[in-house]
Amino acid sequence: MKNSRVHGPTRIVHRKAAICLVLSLTILFVSTKTMARIPDIFQGYIIGGIQRGYAAVSSFFSRSIGAVSQLRSLQRDYEALLDKMQDYELRERDFLALKEENQRLKELLDLPNLPDTKKIAARIIARDPSNIYSSLVIDKGYVDGIKKYMPVIAYQDGVEGLVGKIIEVNASTSVLHPLYDQRFFAAARLAKTRAEGMINGQGFRDSPLNLLYIPKSEMEQLKQGDIVVTSGLDQVFPSEIMIGRVESFRLNESSSSLVIDVWPSIDLSRIEYVFALDRGPNE
């Protein structure tokens, strides 16, 4: 028992001594003097490995710095191209707007002539603040020859159509009463059968007009798409100006006439230019 207790600590001391010896030999081996004794081939491997590692690290940092610089350059080029693209888009929109404006002006120049009638071109510039839903303001007034109750027409998609009449005249502007207003009335007729009646608006731009007082005997000949024109019997609007086309019709329950829904030939939500008709001093 005593021998085992003595040998145990002795073995631990021997192990520690062996570990110290190995460490000492390792340090001695890698010391400068030991390196001098290593064959040249091994020195080449070690030094070459260190040099390659240093070169790899240097190359990595150099590539990283170059990549950052290149990325910044690409970002500047991208921003410059983006600015150019936005500029081209603005120019394209301006070109398209100018092209559409030229097309509208060309259509206006091709407007057919009404006999013994002078046309005064005007542009719609606003809506009447006191009657925003039914009156339009044009950029011509009495200094331009505009008179009260002048008929107004427009030209759209190859069609000459009725727009309304002038109800107020100022020096350089006038108020236009459109045909879809409930207060608007005009003598009208069916172009095919020549049956006469009265056209009246319903108060909404996206609603059809009402052609009233057409005899019910016309129901057999009446068809959807038939053209409705002014008759000229009211002494306000010249005859044969297109108003619109028949959309539907029904019998008026309170009389023996028809109520015909007429869709206007001119879309007032798209027009910009109109013509006031001056028929001379006898207007």
C-alpha positions in Angstrom: 0.0 0.0 0.0 2.7 2.4 0.9 4.6 1.6 -2.4 1.5 2.4 -4.5 1.0 5.7 -2.7 4.7 6.7 -3.4 4.6 5.6 -7.1 1.5 7.6 -7.9 2.9 11.1 -7.4 6.2 10.0 -9.0 4.4 9.1 -12.2 2.7 12.5 -12.4 6.1 14.2 -11.9 7.6 12.1 -14.7 4.7 13.0 -17.1 5.1 16.7 -16.5 8.8 16.4 -17.0 8.3 14.6 -20.3 5.8 17.3 -21.5 8.3 20.1 -20.7 11.1 18.2 -22.5 8.9 17.9 -25.7 8.1 21.6 -25.6 11.7 22.5 -25.1 12.8 20.4 -28.0 10.0 22.0 -30.2 11.1 25.5 -29.3 14.7 24.6 -29.9 13.8 23.1 -33.3 12.1 26.2 -34.6 14.7 28.6 -33.2 17.0 30.5 -35.6 19.9 28.2 -35.1 17.8 25.1 -35.7 16.4 26.8 -38.9 19.9 27.1 -40.1 20.3 23.4 -39.8 17.1 22.6 -41.8 17.8 21.7 -45.4 17.3 24.4 -48.0 14.4 22.6 -49.6 12.3 22.7 -46.4 13.2 26.4 -45.9 11.9 27.0 -49.4 8.6 25.4 -48.6 8.2 27.3 -45.4 9.3 30.7 -46.7 7.5 30.2 -50.0 4.3 29.3 -48.2 4.6 32.5 -46.1 5.2 34.6 -49.2 2.2 33.0 -51.0 0.0 33.6 -48.1 1.1 37.3 -47.9 0.6 37.7 -51.6 -2.9 36.1 -51.4 -3.9 38.5 -48.6 -2.5 41.5 -50.5 -4.3 40.4 -53.7 -7.6 40.0 -51.8 -7.5 43.5 -50.3 -6.4 44.9 -53.7 -9.3 43.2 -55.5 -11.7 44.3 -52.8 -10.6 48.0 -53.0 -10.8 47.8 -56.8 -14.3 46.2 -56.7 -15.6 49.0 -54.3 -14.2 51.6 -56.7 -15.7 49.9 -59.7 -19.1 49.6 -57.9 -19.1 53.3 -57.2 -18.3 54.1 -60.8 -21.1 51.8 -62.0 -23.6 53.5 -59.6 -22.7 56.9 -61.0 -23.2 55.6 -64.5 -26.5 54.1 -63.5 -27.7 57.3 -62.0 -26.7 59.2 -65.1 -28.5 56.8 -67.4 -31.6 57.0 -65.1 -31.6 60.8 -65.5 -31.3 60.5 -69.3 -34.2 57.9 -69.4 -36.4 60.2 -67.4 -35.5 63.1 -69.7 -36.4 60.9 -72.8 -39.7 60.0 -71.2 -40.6 63.6 -70.7 -39.7 64.4 -74.2 -41.7 61.5 -75.5 -44.8 62.6 -73.6 -44.4 66.2 -74.9 -44.1 64.8 -78.4 -47.2 62.7 -78.1 -49.1 65.6 -76.7 -48.0 67.8 -79.5 -48.9 65.1 -82.0 -52.4 64.8 -80.6 -52.8 68.6 -80.6 -51.7 68.8 -84.3 -54.3 66.1 -85.1 -57.1 68.0 -83.4 -56.1 71.2 -85.2 -56.0 69.3 -88.5 -59.5 68.0 -87.8 -60.7 71.6 -87.1 -59.2 72.8 -90.3 -61.1 70.1 -92.2 -64.5 71.2 -90.6 -67.1 71.4 -93.4 -68.5 74.8 -94.2 -72.1 75.8 -93.4 -73.5 78.1 -96.1 -73.7 81.8 -95.3 -72.2 81.1 -91.9 -69.0 82.5 -90.3 -67.3 80.3 -87.7 -65.5 81.8 -84.7 -63.1 79.3 -83.2 -62.8 79.2 -79.5 -61.3 77.0 -76.8 -63.0 75.7 -73.7 -61.0 77.1 -70.8 -63.2 76.5 -67.7 -66.5 75.7 -66.3 -68.8 78.4 -65.0 -68.3 78.5 -61.2 -71.9 79.3 -60.6 -73.1 76.4 -62.6 -70.2 73.9 -62.6 -72.2 70.9 -63.9 -73.9 72.5 -67.0 -72.0 75.5 -68.3 -68.7 75.9 -70.0 -66.5 79.0 -70.5 -64.8 79.7 -73.8 -61.9 82.1 -74.5 -63.7 84.4 -76.9 -66.1 87.4 -76.1 -67.8 90.3 -77.8 -64.5 91.8 -78.9 -64.1 88.6 -81.0 -67.6 88.8 -82.5 -69.4 86.5 -80.1 -73.1 87.2 -79.6 -75.7 85.9 -77.2 -77.6 82.8 -78.4 -75.1 82.0 -81.0 -75.2 78.2 -81.8 -72.0 76.3 -81.0 -70.8 73.2 -82.8 -67.7 71.0 -82.7 -65.8 68.6 -84.9 -64.9 65.2 -83.5 -63.9 61.9 -85.1 -64.9 63.1 -88.5 -68.4 64.2 -87.4 -69.7 67.8 -87.1 -72.1 67.9 -84.2 -74.1 70.3 -82.0 -72.6 71.4 -78.7 -75.0 74.1 -77.4 -75.5 77.8 -77.5 -74.0 81.0 -76.0 -76.0 82.3 -73.1 -73.6 85.0 -71.7 -71.0 87.2 -73.4 -68.2 89.2 -71.8 -65.4 91.1 -73.3 -63.0 88.3 -73.8 -64.9 85.2 -72.5 -68.4 83.7 -73.0 -70.5 81.1 -71.3 -71.6 78.1 -73.3 -74.9 76.3 -72.5 -74.3 72.6 -73.5 -77.1 70.5 -75.0 -77.2 68.0 -72.1 -78.5 70.6 -69.7 -82.2 70.3 -68.6 -82.8 73.9 -69.7 -81.6 73.3 -73.2 -84.2 72.9 -76.0 -83.7 72.8 -79.8 -86.0 72.0 -82.7 -85.0 68.6 -84.1 -86.1 66.0 -86.6 -85.3 62.4 -87.6 -83.0 62.5 -90.6 -84.6 59.5 -92.3 -88.3 60.1 -91.9 -88.2 63.9 -91.4 -90.5 63.6 -88.4 -90.1 66.7 -86.2 -89.8 67.1 -82.5 -87.9 68.8 -79.7 -84.6 67.8 -78.2 -84.0 68.2 -74.5 -81.1 67.4 -72.1 -81.5 65.4 -68.9 -78.9 67.3 -66.9 -76.0 64.8 -67.0 -73.2 64.7 -69.5 -73.1 60.9 -69.5 -76.9 60.5 -70.0 -78.7 60.5 -73.4 -80.8 63.4 -74.6 -84.6 63.1 -75.0 -86.3 63.6 -78.4 -89.9 64.6 -77.6 -93.1 65.0 -79.5 -92.4 62.5 -82.3 -95.7 60.8 -83.3 -96.1 57.2 -82.3 -96.7 56.3 -85.9 -93.0 56.6 -86.4 -92.4 53.6 -84.2 -92.6 51.1 -87.0 -89.9 52.9 -89.1 -87.7 54.0 -86.2 -84.5 52.0 -85.6 -81.6 52.1 -83.2 -78.8 54.2 -84.7 -81.0 56.5 -86.7 -79.6 60.0 -87.0 -81.2 63.0 -85.3 -80.5 66.5 -86.7 -81.6 70.1 -86.1 -84.6 71.2 -88.0 -83.9 75.0 -87.9 -87.6 75.7 -87.1 -86.6 77.4 -83.8 -84.7 80.1 -85.7 -81.7 79.6 -83.4 -79.8 76.6 -84.8 -79.2 76.1 -88.5 -80.8 73.0 -90.0 -79.2 69.7 -90.6 -76.6 69.9 -87.8 -76.1 66.5 -86.4 -77.3 66.0 -82.8 -76.8 62.3 -82.2 -78.2 58.8 -82.9 -81.2 57.0 -81.6 -80.3 54.7 -78.7 -83.8 53.5 -77.6 -87.4 54.7 -77.7 -90.7 54.1 -75.8 -94.3 55.4 -75.9 -95.1 58.4 -73.7 -97.8 57.2 -71.3 -99.3 60.7 -71.0 -99.6 61.4 -74.7 -99.6 59.8 -78.1 -96.0 60.6 -78.9 -92.7 58.8 -78.4 -89.9 59.5 -76.0 -86.6 58.8 -77.9 -83.3 58.5 -76.2 -80.6 60.1 -78.3 -76.9 59.7 -77.7 -75.0 62.9 -78.6 -72.6 62.7 -81.6 -70.1 64.9 -79.7 -68.5 63.7 -76.5 -68.3 66.9 -74.5 -65.9 65.3 -72.0 -63.2 65.2 -74.8 -63.6 68.4 -76.7 -61.3 71.3 -76.4 -62.2 73.5 -79.4 -65.6 74.7 -80.5 -67.0 77.0 -83.2 -69.6 79.7 -82.6 -71.8 80.2 -85.7 -72.3 83.8 -86.8 -75.1 83.9 -89.5 -74.9 87.7 -89.9 -77.0 90.6 -88.7 -80.3 88.7 -89.1 -79.3 86.1 -86.5 
